[in-house]
Amino acid sequence: MIFVVLNLALAILLFLFSSKIVVPTGESSIRSLVNMILLVAFNGLIGTGLFIIGSQSEFAIALCRVYLFGTAFLFVLITNYVFLYPDKKSNVFSKLFSLVFVIFSFYIMFFKFQISFTSKSGILINSENIDILGLSWYKLYFLLYYIAFPCLGLIGGIIGAIWAKNQLIRQQILNLVFDIILGELLLVLILIVSKQNSELLYIGLIPIVQAIVLFLFYISSQRTVLKDASIIFSDIGRFILNYLLTAILIGISFAFFYLKLSNNFGLFLFLMVLTFTLIVFLRVKTSKLFERVLANNSTHYDKQLEKDLANIDYTMPDLDIKTTFTNSLQRNINVDSVSILLDSGDGIMRPIDPEDKIHMDGILLDNMIFNHLVNENVNVVLRNKINGTHAFFPIAQDLKNLMDMNGARVLIVLREGGNVFGVILLGDKRLGNLYNDYDLKILNKLYSYFFLAGYYLKNIVNEDVVGTISREIQFSGQVIKSIQENIDIINNPKFDIGYLSKSAHDIGSEYIDFVRLSPTRHMIVLGDMSGKGLSASMSVVIMKSVLKTFLAETPDFKELVQKLNLFIRDNLPRGTFFAGVIGLLDEEKNIFYYVNCGTPGLFVYNHVYNNVIEIQGKGRILGFAKNILNLISVKKVELTPGDILFTCTDGFIEQKSLRNEKYGKERFQHAVIDNMSFSSERICKFVYKELLDFTSQELQDDVSAMVIKIQDV
């Protein structure tokens, strides 16, 4: 009964494991590995069936033959896998060789073996001798498939490692060789124990050994970093903690409970499940602690790279900015080349480095590849992940050709909304390491820094855009101006809309935007991005671009806000947040839907009752919590002609006078109502003038305000 549970559990786990493995198009090694895993899972089911039957019968004998044939078949597949690793094309000879020995194993199994089976003795095999060889058919089977084929795999692996040009591929092949040796040692150990105790151990444990070898194959194939001393020691630590120690504890528990409770299977199973759960729980906890200890090793570069990118001084000359930026990437990611290509104004992205001769021909902007990546909202592409990513399937070959022609292993697309304005190309990693999921995660996380550098370099290349005096201030002013000019003004006689945004120190982080959704619906955003200076103003630019992208793919209002929240939290510089209001104005029904994202004040003047109502309610600043769906709500206010909707950022509310007195919400409300006979635009100006009179000094913070008057048309 014990082996029934073990083999059945193994088969289920292997089926689940194989379903989780992504098989990239064109990568035959992964597909072959999945096929072998499924074969072992099938053998595990056969072993389960044998233990359930537990007696001599024609069906049991047939299962034994299939089981032994499957084991021989697996050894042939493993040898072929190592010979062809990673993705050598299988030639006629290799296919014929494998086919001959698979058929030969079938012939031996079904025509030369006399097999009997009982639940006590296991599989018993009798076979005739081969006079020419002086061996029985069973010994020939054993020597050929259990010894000769694994040795052939070792030889093939060693030859493949010698001829491999890539150091990482050589390391992966040598790992496969080690995995085969380990599997053979475990196999010999099981066979020795089986002869001394029970042949049942052979049926019960062989699939487990096969599964271990294939699991190690998978780990070896997924290794994308060359091992140095620190990685080897950390891998040994992981193996001991996650596998060896766990296996020893489970094995000791199994042996102890089996000896003590062999006559009480129910209690044995209960205690084993309980012990197994406890051991796995402790393993997960200790593994997390171990990974935290190793988190600062040299392969984890995210913190240092973010620090270097955040410290770039954008007041330097453009060549120094480019050099500092590329050096940061080369030093932290350990990459041999970084190329930046930006829109040159003629529909072609060209390198900003005049010494970059490789990319002098440039890359066309009007390209179906970039259109597809924009539609799929993809900013970072790894060359070695193209085949395994479903989103790239329609453009996979063209995308690979583009990256190969430009010597790129990573493509970072710089875009403002749906408009691509440049790319960053990363070459090979030094030492031959491959880019992996960690690189993809970090490059996406730090995308805002890449956008900032690309956007800045694109604009300062043109000396007409930025003067020679106070370049940072000039550029930030241009950014804010471009944001204002790109606003979709609401041209509806029913609504008189005015807004105002002023920066305390010429470089602003205030965010006002109107986005046209339909002829009668507009998205309205007013708020403040945290931070100061150029970095904060660029966060506003990025948010404006991202908002339009998310609007195109997210029909649900709350989900849109959640996406913005996650983007700020995961992609903008650490600590960035947005405080304000995001609303939707339905001009046909005179309804304003809104989500309070930490706005200090949202007010409605009701002309019927001649009073002001504060309607923002509780809100949640964007950029802190991971999931805010349960923390925010969509509210609405119905407006009638004569009503006034108005709001401001915290700069208005928190501004202080020389007597250290806050301007406050009440003064803001009175300033709007006292001037409500004027247009919305003039109301904003009057409110701002009153604020300046109140403070009697320079502004301490950026301020923004918006007023919407509902007209009687």
VEXDRENPA-518095 format. One record per residue (C-alpha): x, y, z; residue in one letter. Coordinates in steps of 0.2 Angstrom, whole numbers, plus 5000, padded with zeros to 4 digits. Example, Ala and Ser with C-alpha at 12.3 -4.5 7.8 and 13.67 -1.06 7.14 Angstrom:
# residues 2
506249785039a 506849955036s 
# end
This chain:
# residues 713
500050005000m 501550125004i 502150104986f 500450134979v 500350304987v 502150344982l 502050304964n 500250384962l 500850544971a 502450544960l 501350524944a 500150664948i 501650784953l 502550744937l 500950774926f 500750944935l 502550984934f 502550954915s 501051064913s 501951204921k 503451194909i 503451324895v 503951244879v 504651384868p 504351364849t 505951294841g 506751234857e 506751054855s 507751014871s 506351074882i 505050984872r 506050814874s 506250844892l 504350864894v 504150704884n 505350604896m 504450674911i 502750614905l 503550444901l 504150434919v 502450484925a 501650344915f 502850224922n 502350284939g 500550244935l 501050064929i 501950034945g 500350094955t 499349974945g 500549824948l 500449854967f 498549874967i 498349704957i 499649624968g 499549444961s 500049344946q 498949374931s 499049404912e 498649584915f 499949604928a 501349524917i 500849634903a 501049784914l 502749724919c 503349714901r 502749884898v 503549954913y 505249874909l 505049934891f 504650114897g 506250104908t 507350054893a 506450184881f 506950314894l 508750274894f 508750294875v 507950454876l 509150524889i 510650474879t 509850554864n 509450714874y 511250734880v 511950714862f 510850844855l 510850964869y 510451114868p 509551114851d 510551024838k 509550954824k 509150764825s 509950684809n 509450524801v 510750424809f 510250474827s 508450444823k 508850274816l 510050234830f 508650274843s 507350184834l 508350024832v 508650004850f 506950054855v 506249914844i 507549794851f 507049824869s 505249794864f 505849634855y 506749574871i 505349624883m 503949534874f 504749394865f 506349344876k 505749364894f 504749244904q 504049364918i 503049324934s 502449444947f 501849434965t 501549564978s 502849484989k 504249444977s 504049584964g 504549554946i 505449394942l 506249374925i 506949214917n 507749214900s 508749104888e 510649114886n 511349184870i 512749064865d 513749184854i 513849314868l 513849194883g 512449304891l 510649284895s 509449404887w 509149484903y 510949524906k 511049594889l 509549704892y 510349764908f 512049794902l 511449884886l 510049994893y 510650024911y 512450034909i 512950054890a 511750194886f 512050294901p 513950284898c 513650334880l 512650484886g 514150524897l 515350514882i 514250614871g 514050754885g 515950764887i 516250784869i 514750914867g 515551014882a 517251014873i 516551074857w 515351204864a 515851374860k 514751454873n 515351434891q 513651434898l 513151294886i 514751194891r 514251214910q 512451154906q 513051004897i 514350964911l 512850974924n 511950844913l 513450734914v 513450754933f 511550714934d 511750554924i 513150494936i 512150534951l 510650444943g 511750284940e 512350284958l 510650294965l 510050154953l 511550044958v 511050074976l 509250024973i 509749864964l 510849814978i 509549844991v 508249754980s 509249594979k 509549594998q 507749635003n 506349634991s 506149654972e 504749774976l 505949914980l 506449904961y 504649944955i 504350064969g 505850174968l 506550164950i 505250294944p 505750414959i 507650404953v 507150434935q 506050584941a 507550654951i 508750644936v 507450734925l 507150864938f 509050894939l 509050904920f 507751034920y 508751134933i 510351124923s 509451184907s 508751334916q 510351384923r 510751554915t 512251614925v 513951544925l 514451474941k 515851554951d 516351504969a 514951604977s 513651534966i 514251354969i 514251374987f 512551454987s 511951314976d 512651184988i 511751275002g 510151274993r 510351084988f 510651035006i 509351145014l 507951125001n 508250944995y 509550835005l 509050885022l 507150875018t 507350705010a 508350645025i 507050705037l 505650625027i 506550465025g 506950445043i 505150485047s 504550355034f 505650215041a 505250255059f 503350255057f 503450105045y 504349995058l 503150055072k 501550055063l 501649935049s 500049845055n 499050015056n 499050095039f 497850225043g 498750295058l 500450275048f 499750375034l 499050515045f 500650535054l 501650535038m 500550675031v 500650775046l 502550755047t 502750795029f 501750955030t 502751005045l 504450975036i 503851065021v 503251215031f 504951225040l 505851205023r 504951345015v 505251465030k 507151415031t 507251435012s 506651605013k 507851655027l 509251585017f 508751675001e 508751835011r 510451805017v 511051774999l 510051924992a 511552034992n 512651924981n 513351994965s 512051934953t 510752044961h 511052214955y 509352294956d 509652414971k 511352474965q 510752504947l 509252594953e 510352704965k 511552744950d 510152784938l 509252894951a 510952994954n 511253044936i 511453234935d 510453294921y 511253464921t 512753384914m 513153394895p 512253274885d 513753164881l 514153154900d 512353104903i 512452964890k 514152904896t 513552894914t 511952804909f 512752674898t 514152644911n 512852614925s 512052484914l 513752404909q 514352394926r 512852334935n 512152214923i 513852164917n 513452184899v 514752224885d 513852354875s 512352474877v 511752574862s 510352714863i 509452754847l 508252894846l 506952974834d 507953084822s 506453174815g 506453084799d 505552924804g 507152834808i 507952804825m 509852834825r 511152814838p 511552964848i 513352904849d 514352964833p 515552824836e 514252694835d 514552624818k 513552464820i 511952554820h 512252704809m 510852644797d 509652664811g 507952574814i 506352624805l 505052694817l 503552644806d 503752464809n 502452324813m 503652254826i 503452414837f 501652434833n 501352254840h 502452284855l 501452444859v 499852354857n 500352214869e 501052344881n 502752264880v 504252384885n 505652254887v 506052104876v 507351974879l 508051884864r 508151714872n 506351724878k 505451774861i 505051594857n 504251554874g 503151714874t 501451704867h 501251884864a 502751884852f 502151744841f 501451844826p 503151944825i 504351814832a 505451794817q 505451974812d 505852024830l 507251904831k 507951964814n 507952144820l 508852104836m 510151994828d 510552124814m 510852254828n 511852134840g 510552154853a 510052024867r 508852154875v 507752274867l 507052414878i 505652514869v 505552694874l 503752764871r 502652904876e 500852824876g 500752744859g 502152844851n 503852754850v 505352884851f 506852774854g 507552604859v 508952544871i 509952394865l 510952284877l 512252164870g 512852004877d 513251984895k 515051964899r 515651784903l 514251714891g 512851724904n 511051734897l 509751854902y 508451774913n 506751814922d 507651914935y 508352034922d 506652044914l 505852094930k 507152224935i 507252304918l 505352324918n 505452384936k 506652524932l 505852564915y 505452744921s 507352784923y 507652724905f 506152824899f 506852974908l 508552964901a 507952934883g 506653074884y 507953194890y 509253144878l 508053154864k 507553334868n 509253404873i 510053344857v 509153484848n 509953644855e 508353744849d 507353664862v 508453704877v 509553854879g 511253854887t 510653934903i 509853834917s 509553684906r 508653584919e 507353714922i 507153754904q 506853574900f 505653544914s 504653694909g 504553624891q 503953454899v 502553544909i 502053644894k 501953494883s 500853414895i 499653564895q 499653574876e 499153394875n 497653414886i 495953364877d 495053524881i 493153504884i 492253604871n 490453594877n 489453754880p 488653664895k 490253674905f 491453814908d 493053734914i 494653824920g 496253764928y 497853824935l 499553754939s 500953844947k 502653774952s 503553844968a 505353824960h 505053824941d 505153634941i 503353564944g 502653394949s 500753444947e 499753334936y 498153404927i 497453304912d 495853294902f 495753144891v 494353124878r 493452954879l 492052994867s 491153154861p 490153164878t 491353084890r 493053144897h 494253074910m 494953214922i 496453194933v 497053324945l 498453284958g 500153294964d 501653174960m 502853164975s 504553224973g 505353384966k 506353434951g 506553344935l 506253164941s 504553214948a 504053304932s 504553154922m 503553044933s 502053154927v 502453134909v 502552944911i 500952944921m 500053044907k 500752914894s 500252764904v 498552824908l 498152834889k 498852654887t 497752584902f 496252674896l 496352584879a 496352414888e 495352434904t 493452474903p 493252464922d 493552624932f 494152544948k 495252424939e 496052574929l 496452654946v 497152494953q 498252474937k 498852654939l 499252614958n 500252464953l 501252554940f 501752694952i 502152564965r 503152444954d 503852554940n 504152734946l 505652774957p 505452704974r 504352804986g 503452894972t 501552914975f 500053014968f 498853114978a 497353184969g 495653144961v 495353044945i 493553074938g 492453044923l 491353184917l 489753124908d 489253284899e 487653214892e 486953164909k 487853304919n 488653164931i 490353164938f 491052994943y 492653004953y 493852904964v 494652994978n 496552954977c 497053064992g 496453234986t 496353355001p 494753434994g 493353404981l 491853524983f 490253554975v 489253724976y 487453684975n 486553844969h 484853784975v 485353784993y 486753914991n 488053815000n 489653714998v 489753525001i 491353435003e 491153274994i 492853184992q 492553065007g 493952945012k 495252904999g 496852814996r 498452884989i 499152784974l 500852694975g 500952624993f 499752474995a 499852334982k 498052304980n 496852444983i 495252374975l 494452354992n 495052524998l 494352634985i 492552664978s 491852754963v 490652894969k 489553004958k 488853174960v 487353244949e 487653424943l 486353544938t 486453714929p 487153844942g 488153714951d 490053724953i 491253584955l 493053634961f 494553554968t 496453584972c 498053494977t 498753494994d 499853644989g 498353764991f 497753685008i 499453675016e 500253845011q 500653945026k 500754135029s 502154225038l 501254195054r 501354005051n 499453995048e 498853875034k 497753935020y 496553795023g 495053725014k 493853855021e 494854005013r 494953904996f 493053884996q 492654065000h 493854124987a 492954014973v 491154064979i 491654254981d 492154254963n 490854134955m 490154274944s 491654264934f 492254134921s 493053974928s 494754024921e 494654194930r 494054114946i 495654004946c 496754164944k 495854254958f 496054114970v 497854104966y 498154294968k 497254274985e 498454134990l 499954244986l 499254384996d 498854275010f 500654195011t 501554365007s 503054265002q 503654134989e 502653974987l 503253834997q 502453704987d 501753674969d 499853714968v 498453664956s 496653704955a 495153664944m 493453744943v 491953674932i 490453784931k 488853704924i 487953824912q 486153844909d 486153824890v 
# end
